[in-house]
Amino acid sequence: SRHRGVRAVADIAAYEAEANPDGGLPDSNPHSVTTRWGKAYVADAGGNSLLKVSRHGAISTVAVFPDQPVAAPPGLPPMAQAVPTSVVVGPDGALYVGQLTGFPFVPGAANVFRIGKDGTIEVYAGGFTNVTGIDFDRHGRLYVVEFASNGILSEDPTGALIRVNPDGSRETLVSEGLVNPTGVVVGRKGDVYVSNHGAEAGAGEVLRFRF
């Protein structure tokens, strides 16, 4: 469809219904998109996949994120879906993907993955909780947004903005005042923007931080 210069490029849900990369029940929730080399890359949270969309709208699977074991409390499933929610191009030109993780949303079970050229998946940084946004700054530092730092099932909406340095060290930059934050982007001048109140209608806002 077209509307004031906007046109549909690719039907991600239709691709999930036909190809179903993860082999589970068909489910599509394209949650994040980035571009590299003239192509778009889409993190499909519902399909547990990273997809590539050509300029002509052809869709192909780059990587599939399998279910993973989690340290769930007794009575809850010991496995969780990956639920990739964010994708960016890193300073090395590779694709990086952050994950929410699925039910039971175990704290500390979320990772940021690096995707190799052949689609291999490796953990770049782990130990996060319910990641919904990632981005790098010009110094190669990774910013990670946690939607609910104590886990979605905790009913505590407090999130966090965490910075991971190239040497692997990390620090929580902001937590107080972040209420179910959902996304992060680093501006050209180094300012860090975070979308906040992502689960509350009418309360959404964008915050700017200078560190």
C-alpha positions as CSV (number, residue, x, y, z in Angstrom):
1,S,0.0,0.0,0.0
2,R,1.1,3.6,-0.5
3,H,0.3,6.7,1.5
4,R,2.2,10.0,1.1
5,G,5.4,8.3,-0.1
6,V,5.2,5.4,2.3
7,R,5.1,1.9,0.7
8,A,5.1,-1.6,2.0
9,V,8.4,-3.3,1.3
10,A,8.0,-6.7,2.8
11,D,5.4,-8.8,4.6
12,I,7.3,-10.2,7.6
13,A,4.2,-12.0,9.0
14,A,3.6,-13.7,5.6
15,Y,7.2,-14.9,5.6
16,E,6.9,-16.3,9.1
17,A,3.7,-18.1,8.1
18,E,5.4,-19.7,5.1
19,A,9.0,-20.2,6.2
20,N,8.6,-20.4,10.0
21,P,12.4,-20.3,10.6
22,D,12.3,-21.5,14.2
23,G,9.9,-24.3,13.6
24,G,7.5,-23.3,16.4
25,L,3.9,-22.1,16.2
26,P,3.8,-19.4,13.5
27,D,4.0,-16.0,15.3
28,S,5.4,-12.7,14.1
29,N,6.3,-9.5,15.9
30,P,8.9,-7.5,13.9
31,H,10.3,-5.5,16.7
32,S,13.4,-3.7,15.4
33,V,15.0,-2.9,12.1
34,T,18.4,-1.6,11.0
35,T,20.2,-1.2,7.6
36,R,23.5,-2.3,6.3
37,W,24.9,-2.5,2.7
38,G,21.6,-1.4,1.3
39,K,19.6,-4.1,3.0
40,A,17.3,-4.0,6.0
41,Y,17.6,-6.4,8.9
42,V,14.6,-7.2,11.0
43,A,14.5,-8.7,14.5
44,D,11.2,-10.7,14.6
45,A,10.5,-11.2,18.3
46,G,7.6,-13.5,17.7
47,G,9.4,-15.6,15.1
48,N,12.7,-15.8,17.1
49,S,14.6,-14.9,14.0
50,L,16.8,-12.3,12.3
51,L,15.7,-11.6,8.8
52,K,17.2,-9.8,5.8
53,V,15.1,-7.7,3.4
54,S,16.5,-6.8,0.0
55,R,15.8,-3.5,-1.8
56,H,13.2,-5.4,-3.8
57,G,11.5,-6.8,-0.8
58,A,12.9,-10.4,-0.9
59,I,13.1,-11.8,2.6
60,S,15.6,-14.4,3.8
61,T,16.6,-15.8,7.2
62,V,19.9,-14.7,8.6
63,A,19.8,-16.4,12.0
64,V,17.4,-18.4,14.2
65,F,17.5,-18.0,18.0
66,P,16.6,-21.3,19.7
67,D,14.9,-21.8,23.0
68,Q,17.4,-21.7,25.9
69,P,17.6,-23.2,29.3
70,V,16.8,-20.8,32.2
71,A,17.1,-21.0,36.0
72,A,13.4,-20.8,36.5
73,P,11.8,-21.1,40.0
74,P,10.2,-24.5,40.8
75,G,7.0,-25.0,38.9
76,L,7.9,-22.8,36.0
77,P,9.3,-23.9,32.6
78,P,13.1,-24.5,32.5
79,M,13.2,-23.4,28.9
80,A,12.4,-20.0,27.4
81,Q,12.1,-18.6,23.9
82,A,14.7,-16.1,22.8
83,V,12.4,-13.3,21.7
84,P,14.9,-11.0,19.9
85,T,13.8,-7.4,20.3
86,S,16.5,-5.2,19.0
87,V,19.1,-5.2,16.2
88,V,21.9,-2.7,15.4
89,V,25.1,-2.6,13.4
90,G,28.1,-2.7,15.7
91,P,31.4,-0.8,15.4
92,D,33.0,-3.8,13.6
93,G,30.2,-3.9,11.0
94,A,28.6,-7.0,12.5
95,L,25.0,-7.3,13.5
96,Y,24.1,-7.3,17.3
97,V,20.8,-8.5,18.7
98,G,19.3,-8.0,22.1
99,Q,16.7,-10.4,23.6
100,L,13.8,-10.1,25.9
101,T,13.6,-13.8,26.6
102,G,10.1,-15.4,26.8
103,F,8.1,-16.7,29.7
104,P,9.0,-17.1,32.6
105,F,11.1,-14.0,32.0
106,V,13.9,-15.1,34.3
107,P,16.1,-12.3,35.6
108,G,19.7,-12.4,34.2
109,A,18.8,-14.7,31.3
110,A,19.0,-12.2,28.5
111,N,21.9,-11.7,26.2
112,V,23.2,-9.4,23.5
113,F,24.3,-11.6,20.6
114,R,26.8,-11.0,17.8
115,I,25.8,-12.5,14.5
116,G,28.6,-13.8,12.2
117,K,28.6,-13.5,8.4
118,D,27.5,-17.1,8.2
119,G,24.7,-16.6,10.6
120,T,26.5,-18.1,13.6
121,I,25.3,-16.7,17.0
122,E,27.7,-15.9,19.8
123,V,27.1,-14.2,23.1
124,Y,28.7,-10.7,23.1
125,A,27.4,-9.8,26.6
126,G,25.1,-11.7,28.9
127,G,23.4,-11.5,32.3
128,F,20.8,-9.0,31.4
129,T,17.0,-9.0,32.1
130,N,14.3,-8.4,29.5
131,V,16.3,-6.3,27.0
132,T,14.3,-4.2,24.6
133,G,16.8,-1.8,23.2
134,I,20.6,-1.6,22.3
135,D,22.9,0.8,20.6
136,F,26.6,1.6,20.3
137,D,28.4,4.9,20.6
138,R,31.4,6.0,18.6
139,H,33.8,4.7,21.2
140,G,32.4,1.1,20.8
141,R,30.5,1.2,24.0
142,L,27.2,-0.7,24.1
143,Y,24.1,0.7,25.7
144,V,21.5,-1.7,26.9
145,V,17.9,-1.0,28.0
146,E,16.3,-3.4,30.4
147,F,12.5,-3.3,30.3
148,A,12.1,-4.6,33.8
149,S,15.3,-5.2,35.7
150,N,13.7,-7.5,38.3
151,G,11.8,-9.4,35.6
152,I,8.5,-8.9,34.0
153,L,6.7,-11.2,36.4
154,S,8.0,-9.2,39.4
155,E,5.4,-6.5,38.8
156,D,8.2,-4.0,39.4
157,P,8.3,-1.7,36.3
158,T,11.7,-0.3,37.1
159,G,14.1,-0.6,34.2
160,A,17.7,0.3,33.6
161,L,20.2,1.8,31.2
162,I,23.5,-0.2,31.3
163,R,26.7,0.6,29.5
164,V,29.1,-2.2,28.5
165,N,32.6,-1.1,27.7
166,P,34.8,-2.8,25.0
167,D,36.8,-4.6,27.7
168,G,33.6,-6.2,29.0
169,S,33.2,-4.1,32.1
170,R,29.8,-2.6,32.7
171,E,27.9,-0.1,34.8
172,T,24.3,0.8,35.4
173,L,24.0,4.5,34.3
174,V,20.3,5.1,35.1
175,S,17.7,3.1,36.9
176,E,15.7,5.6,39.0
177,G,12.9,7.2,36.9
178,L,13.1,4.5,34.2
179,V,9.6,2.9,34.1
180,N,9.4,0.1,31.5
181,P,11.8,1.8,29.1
182,T,11.8,0.3,25.7
183,G,14.5,1.7,23.4
184,V,17.8,3.5,23.2
185,V,19.7,5.4,20.6
186,V,23.0,7.3,20.7
187,G,22.9,10.7,19.0
188,R,25.6,12.2,16.8
189,K,26.9,14.3,19.6
190,G,27.0,11.4,22.1
191,D,23.7,12.2,23.8
192,V,21.8,9.1,24.8
193,Y,18.0,9.0,24.2
194,V,15.7,6.5,25.9
195,S,12.0,5.9,25.4
196,N,10.3,5.6,28.7
197,H,6.9,4.4,30.1
198,G,6.6,1.9,27.3
199,A,3.7,0.0,28.9
200,E,1.5,2.9,30.0
201,A,-0.8,4.6,27.5
202,G,-0.5,8.3,27.4
203,A,2.6,8.5,29.6
204,G,5.3,7.7,27.0
205,E,8.2,10.1,26.8
206,V,11.7,10.3,25.4
207,L,14.5,11.1,27.8
208,R,17.9,12.6,26.9
209,F,21.0,11.8,28.9
210,R,24.6,13.2,28.8
211,F,27.2,11.1,30.4
